[in-house]
């Protein structure tokens, strides 16, 4: 079931390239809940979106794809008229997906350490440690990102090597520490995490979907962590501003 669902989502996302309406067959049109505020509900909304996007000769690359119970989540890169990087999350009931979330931003970088937003580790390991790795990330988000206990960072993150793919940061802990200890929302690069919404995990990878602010703007943060020996060793992310409700094309909310 896990492999089949991953293959179904791979086909769905690659359908963006062709505009093939058959690629959305995995979507249950009667139950589908769409959380992208810029997309209409249901498979009809997706089919129309794919058809429109295909006219720009897009390219889609699924860099990493994982499953967690009823969820499949993917780390993707898109080439439209602009280059973008995103995370896609789908919830399944049986053989069809019934709910979708995403977080997509313009590609930036490479960062100061020379890493792109998508390169790095892809090997899925430590399936038996899925739950302990999820709890490690949960504690890191609560203690360090939300409650700003940056002195505890080394409890959760392996300082050397720590590989950072965020275009705003660099390897090792000092750049992240500096970003989290900025005192004013007016400071460039200010990051404020307020609430975690999802923690999806498979083996040594954990994806967190959180809500907060970047530079004073209401923001959705998606962070993917790779864990080894009970420490975070690698990190990728996307951040996306949340549009005002008046601009939403559905009423389901970003999260």
ABEGO torsion letter per residue (X at the ends): XAAAAAAAAAAAAAAAAAGBAAAAAABBAAABBBABAABBBEAAAAAAAAAAAAAAGBBBBBABBBBBEABBBBBBBBBBABBBBBBBBBBBBEABBABBBBBBBBBBOBBAAGBBAABEBABBBGAAAAAAAAAAAAAAAAAAAAAGBAAAAAAABBAOBBBBABAABBBEAAAAAAAAABABAABBGBBBBABBABBBBBEABBBBBBBBBBGGBBBBBBBBBBBBGGBBABBBBBBBBBBBAAABABAAEAX
